[in-house]
Amino acid sequence: MLNELHWDEVLSFIEEKLSRPSFDTWFKSTKGEIDGDTLTIVTGNDFSRDWLEARYRSLISEAFSKITGLTMNLTFKSEKISEDPSFLKDRTRHEKTTETLMMSCKT
C-alpha cells in the first residue's frame, strides 16, 4: 500500500496546480494504493472516478513521478464511502421539514 506520507505529498503537489474548489471536489477524499507497479486512485463514487480518469490522469502521473521518482501504471476505482451518522441525522431532519412544508402547501 502507498505510504500515506507520499500520497499526502502527491495531493499537495496537485493542490498547488488547481483552484481550491476543484481540488476539494475531486481530490480531497481520494486515496492512493500501490500494488506492484500499479498506482490505484480510489474515489468515493463512479462519477468522481470517471472524472479523475478523464481529466486528471496526466496531472496525477506527473505529481506521483515528481514526488517519488517512480513511474507507475495508473488505474482508478470507486469504493462506497460510509456516511457520517450526523449527516444522516441532518438529512432525516431536512426530509421531515420538506415533507411538512409540502403537506402544508397541499391544504
Protein Blocks (a to p, Z undefined) as FASTA:
>chain_A
ZZfklmmmmmmmmmmmpcfklmmmmmmmgccddehjaccdddfbfklmmmmmmmmmmmmm
mmmmmmnopacddddddddddddfklmmmmmmmmmmmmmmmmmmmZZ
